[in-house]
């Protein structure tokens, strides 16, 4: 999806929109990884209390 958007913005010569799409390509995976790590830490803290 993001690859298609980036190709379309370059084809239509909307360079500002291309920069936004590239920023999303970088920001979204990093944000998802950080949120997964925080959820994993919360689960680890809950386990000893439930046992």
Steps between C-alpha positions, in 0.01 A plus 500: 500500500770748599713401202210567264441839662865596469512403131181693429626813674826489307310445176274797570802706614358572846832498680364627831247218509781259411698619801196448723457145367868422554473640853206269567696204361768569758283613793230234499720186531710665771188598695351152465820339623512727804137433588555123472797522733304697759213249484745213546646671807155546650422131447827398666413708805157339533613138484667467844199659671251261341702194601 
